[in-house]
Every structure is written in structure tokens, then in C-alpha cells.
Amino acid sequence: MKRGFVLLLFAIVLAARAGAADYERPNHLRVSEILFPETRDWQAVDSLPSPGMDALLRDKERLRAVYLKTEQRREFPECSFITRALDEHFDPEQFKIADLDGDGFDDVIYSGPAQCAEGYAAVIWFGGESALSTKPVKYIPFELLKVEAGGQRRISSCMPGCCGDIVDEYFVGKLVNPRLLARVRVHHKLSLPEEMELVSEEYASQAKLVLRHAPVEDDEYDRNMSGALAHAVFGNVVAEYLPGAKGRVVARFEDDKGARWGLLIVDEASNALRIGAPERINAGWVSLK
């Protein structure tokens, strides 16, 4: 009897782990680099230098004061972002320095949990002649991924879906508007095989285009997800387009049966051809015949 209970408990734990693995979040940095090849040579925010504990402790009150004077601050009566970031949940590794605006002065960057909301956030204090400017901070309600050291000073970022949302959205832009230059919406379970060929190829569909979140054909009706999302969900299908849809293939993959797949970003100009895609996902795997 006792042995049977232990086996049952073990089976439940395994099932729970399997379920957790199914919903494991992807590597946002890797996804972004594949979707936006131009960002591969940019510097990852996580690799930027930290101001160091001594500098942060010295400047903490000034960081707080400048933040609280800006209209972009995200403060709530029941939760203070700046109190959590600088005191309650203070982590010096979440603070970095880089010249993001190209004025020759180092800016201080917080990149980490949004603290008083789901997801991630970045807060940028701009540098000046006296080390820290009184210029209002820039608040970015996304996960900041990479920054361009020179040139146009572009940034890449990600807004992961939360609270039951199955979509992760990726952006390339500038500090003035992080979503200015490009945006791509993918299923949060987007599969990225280790052995892929990174390419950049124009694509035009001659038949109905079916986008999937994994390079495998699965069209089985999913009753549970259909109920959760309030629309019909079939296997790993994330979007369908009428013939004539165009886009760009950014990766190729061949499975062990010789089937060829392409990771496709559909052009915005093809939005009028999109059918059966209430989440407006515009990137996924397509079969290459």
C-alpha cells in the first residue's frame, strides 16, 4: 500500500515537471538575434559593466530623486518601484553603465523585474558632466536585450506574454521609441532547434501559408487550448495566410525524416491575407516543399 502511494506520488511529480517543461520560456536573447540578424554584433545588456556597489550606494539617493521627479515614473500607493529596486530587492547586478544616447557620458541602466508589475522593465538615468544628469529618466516596460554601441544607437527588447498570454513580442528601436523600427510576434513556445542554418531569404507563398510554433506537422484539434483562448486551436498552428503572402526566412531546419522547414517572418504588407490568427502572430515555422 505504502509502495503504491510512493509510486503514485513519483508519477505526479514527473507529470508536473513535464508540464513545467512544456511552458518553459525560451531564451529571449537567442530568439531576438535570429529574428533580427542586425543585432547579433550588438552588446548584450547583461554583459555591460556594473557601476559597482560603492558607486551605487554613493549615488542611490540621487538616482531616487531624479527618478521621482520624472513623469515616466511607475509608482503606486501600494507598491513603489524605486523603493524595491534600490532598497527592498536591491541587486547591483541589475544596474549597468553605457552611453546609450551617444552624448559621451555614461548612462546608468536598471534592467530587471518590473517590481510592481508582471514582466520586465528598464530604467535609464542619463549621464552628464557631473556624472548624473537631472534629465528625466527613460522608462521602458520591456526586457532590454541588446544595445548598439555606435552608429544609430539602436536597442532590441522583448515583451514576454504574461497572465495567460501566449504571445512574446520582440522589438528593435531607439530610446525615443523602442518599437520604432521593427516588431515581431511569436508564440511563447516557439521551438528553435540547436542545428539550424541561419539565412536571409525572400519568400512568397503559392498556396495557403500555415505558420507553426514548431517544425513539425500537428493539426489535431486542441480542446483545452481552444477553451482557454475562446477560439479553435489546431495543434501547433499559430496563423494562416491566403496564397500570395510574402516574408523573409531567417532560419532553415531539416528534420530526421528529410522534411525541410523555414522560420518565416511575414511582411506587414501581407496582414490583409491573414486568416484564423486572433493573436496576430506573424512569425513561425513553414514547410518548405
N, C-alpha and C positions, 0 to 999 in steps of 0.2 A: 504493500500500500504506500509506504513512505517512498520507496524507489520510484513508483509510478508518479507520485506527486513531483519528485525532483525532476524526472524526465519531462513532465508537462511544463514545469517552470522553465527548464532549459529551452524547450521549444518556443515558449512565449518570448524569452529574451532574444533568441535568434531571429524570430519574426520581427520583433521591434527594431533590432539592428538593421535588418534588411530594409524595413520601411524607412528608417532614417537615412540609409544609404541612397535609396531611391530619390530622396529630396535633398541630397547634399548639394550645396551651392557650388557653382563652377568657379574656376579661377578667373575672376573678372579681368585681371591684367592680361592673361593669355587670350581670352576672348576678344578684348579690345584690340590687341595687337594684330589679331587675324582679321578682324573686321576693318581696321584702319591701318593698313601697312605703313603709311607715312609716319606712324607714331613709334615704330619699332626702335628707332635710334634716339628717341627722347629719353629723358631721365625719369625713372620711376620715383614717385614721391617717397616711397618707403626707403629709398637709397639716399635721399637728401640728408645732409648733415643736420644734427640737432644743435640748438643753441647751447645745450649743456645745462645741467642742473643749477649751477651757480648763476648763470645769466638769467635763467627763467625765474629763479627766486628773487633776484635783484629787480627784475622788470615786471614781476607779477602784478603789482598794483597799477602800474602804468598800462599794462595790457588790459586790465579790467576797466580802467577809467575810459580808455579810448573806445573799447567795445560798448560800454554802456551809453556813450554819447551818440552812437550811430543809430540811424533809423532802421538799419537792417538787423538789429539785434533780435534774437529769438528768446525772449524772456516771458515767463508765465507766472502768475501768482503762486501756483503750486509747484513750480519747477524752474530753477534758474540754470540755464546752460553754462554761463560763465562761472558760477559757483561750483558746479560739478566738474567742469573742465580744469579749473585752476586749483580746486580745493578737494572736494569730496572724492572725485575719481581722477585726480591728477596723475598723469603718466608722461614723463618728459619725452618718451619715445614718440608720442603723438604730436610733438612740436618739431618743425623743421625750419630751415632757413634757405632762401633762394631769392634771386632778383626776378620776380615774376612779371613786373611791369616794365623792365628794361631801363630803369632810370639810373642805374649804377649803384643803388642802395639795396642791401639785403632786406627782404620782407620776412616776417615771421608767419608761419603757416601752422594752423592746427588742422590735423586730418585724422578723423576717427569717428567714433559713435556720435550720433546726433544728440545724445544725452537725454533730452526731454521729448524725444520723438523716436519713431522707428527709423532704422536705417543709419545712414552716414551723413557727415557734414564736413565742410572745410571752411575755416575762417582765416582770413588773410589780413594781417596788420602790416601796413606799408612802411617801409624804411624811409629815413630822411637823414639830413645832416647831423641831427642829434640822436642817431641810432633808431629812434622810433618816431614816426610822423604822427601828428594829430589828425591826419586824414581819416575819414570814416573807413571802417573795416569793410571787406567784401565777404559776404556770406554765400556759400554755395551749398545747396541742400542735396548734394550727391557725394559719392565716393570719388575723391580726386585720385586719379591713377598715374598720369604722366604729365610732365611739363617739357616744353621745348626751350632749350637753354638759350637759343638765339633766334634769329630770323623773325618770324611773326609772333613769337611768344605764345604759341597755342597751347591748349591743355586738353587732356582727354579725361573723361569721367564716366561714372556709371550710376544709375539709379536702380538698384535691385528691387524687384517686386516684394511687397510685404503684405501681411494680413490677408493671405489667400490669393493675392495677385500672382499669376503665373508668368508675368512678363518682366524681363530685365531690359532696361533701355540704356543704350550706350551713346555717348556724345563726343564730338570734337568741336571746340570753340575757342573763345578768348575770354579773358577775365570779365570784360564788359557783358558778355553773353556766352556762357559755357556751351549752349546748344546751337550756336550761330552757324557752324559750318557743316555739320553732319550729325545725323541721328539714325540709329538702327534699333529696332525692337526684335528681341528674340525670346523664345520660350526658355524659362529658367532651367529646364532640363536639357538644354542644347548639348548634344554629345559631340566631343572633339577627340577623335581617335588619336593616339600617340603618333601613328605612322600616317601622316598626311603630307601631301605635296602642296606647298603654298604657291598660288598662281595669281594672275590678274587677267581674266579673260572675259570679253563681252559675251553675253548670252541672250538669245531670243527664242522664245518658246513657239514651237509649231503646233502644239496641241495644248490641251488643258494642263496648266502647271500646278503641281502639287508640292507644297513645301512641308517638310517633316523636321521634327526636332532630333532625329537620329537617322543615320544612313542605313535604314532597313525598312522594308515594306510592312506596314502594320495598319490595316484598315478596319479592324474589329471595333464594333460599337462599344464604347466605354460608358456603361450605365452610371457608375459612380461620379465620374467627372462631368458627365452631361447634367446630372442633377445639381452638382456643386456650381457649375458655371451657367446653368439655365439655358444651355443650347446644346445641340448634338455634337458630341466629340467622338471621332473615329480614330482609334489607335494613336499614332504619333503625328497625325496630320495637324498642322498649325495654320495653314492658309491655302487657298486655292485661287488661281487666276485663270481667266479666259485665255485662249490662244492669242499670241501676239505680245504677251508680257515680256519685258526686257529687264536685264540687270547685269550684274558682274559676279562671276565665280571667283572666290578668293581662296578656295582650297579644293583639292581633289582627294578622293579616297577610293580604294578598290578593296572590296571585302574578300573573304577567303573563298568565295564562290565565283569570283571574277566580275561581280557586278560593280559598275563604276558610278560614283556619286560626286556631286559638286556642292559645295557650300555657297549658296547664292544669296546675294543682296539684291532685292528687286528695286528697280528705279521708282522714284516717287511719281514719275510720269505715267506709270502703269497702275496707279491706285484705282483708276476708274474701271480696271479689269478685275479687281479683286472681288472674290465671292467667298461666302462661308468663313469669314475671318473677323468676328466681332472684336478680337483683341488687337487687331491691326498689326500683327506680327509681319515683318517684311524681310526676314532672313531665315534661312533654314536649308536643309538638305534636299536636293532634287536629283532624281535618277537621270543619268546621262546615257541615253540609248546609243 
